[in-house]
Amino acid sequence: GAREDYAVARALHRCGLLHRLVTDAWVPSGHPLGRVTARLGERSHPELPDTHVLAPTAGAVALALRDRLAGRSGWAQIMHRNEWFQRVAVRRLRVLDTARVGTVFAYSYAALRILAFARAQGWRTVLGQIDPGPVEARLVSSLYHAAGDGQYEPIPQRYWQDWRQETELADVIMVNSTWSRTCLIDEGVAADKIEVVPLAHEPDTAPVRREVRGAFSRDRPLRLLFLGQVTRRKGVDILLEAMRALPDLPLSLDIVGPLQTTLPAWVSDDPRITFHGAVPRSVVGGFYACADVLIFPTRSDGFGLTQLEALAHGLPVIASDRCGTVVTDRVNGRILRDSDPSGLADMLRELVERPAQLVAWQAAARLDSRFGIAALGDRLVGIGRTDCTQAGRQP
């Protein structure tokens, strides 16, 4: 849960329900390892006591080095790391005071051994499903094949075989959006097992006070931000096609995140588009502060945490309808239907022509309390009170 600032663990801790957090790496503030890489330095949270955390940090660093030396990458590396983490996690679960453990929560694709061990102890099992599963995988595969993009690597069948066992072992499957729930049901997962629990975000800064624009120009264009994996799944091609359809409009686009798709040649010739690559989380706030609107045209997402981060910075959002429902259409942004580049282009043209609309969105761009840590804690407590019969297990 590092990408989510350990929200699940923090919510449980505030409710007095967190016995242990078992994670791959934990680097307390000031630890020498935190200076090795920025990402390692972000692997902790001051709200969680170190005494509550079990983490084989040195083993995780060693594993990363072995992967590099072995040339292991892609899905081979992902599955190798997932297997390693599950073995380590089970070893740590074995030494816990079993009387104090009632429920085990584990994230999808690295949960099979963990949930199997928990079931054997008679503990309740909750699977945190991070994405819409095989439906999304098939969608992404078809996109890359249709575009002739050779950067797509097929997901091994064993990945999905293990996942189906995870869904069977789980008493409750926690998804973050109605979109994910629909996709899992389409794959045959029992609907009565699935609980929709949105992601949570608790900002550490106040929303940015933004300048009021009378008009946009080439000297001061409408500043767009795309933040996340630069992939077709995330819809970067939809945004680029919308930009291409508006060559004379005063727009600027910052794309922040690792490039994982082949870009058309014309993109490098458009001076309005800037690629920044992957950046540490500690500098992401600066991009939110400088933008006028976040563009999140994902074709499929478990939720899309960037939506919450943007609103916390007072930044309106244009988001697709295949992710977590955060945006109120025409109040703090727009909902993009059907992954349509022309529809997105129309929205951008309207914002340039009617800047007062953007000003109104910015005034309404605030993080709703239903996406807070307290709300997440209430939902988790409710799930914890669900008995085994309701969750699908025979008593």
Order of alpha helices (4+ residues) and beta strands (2+ residues): alpha-beta-alpha-beta-alpha-alpha-beta-alpha-beta-alpha-alpha-beta-alpha-beta-beta-alpha-beta-beta-alpha-beta-alpha-beta-beta-alpha-alpha-alpha-alpha
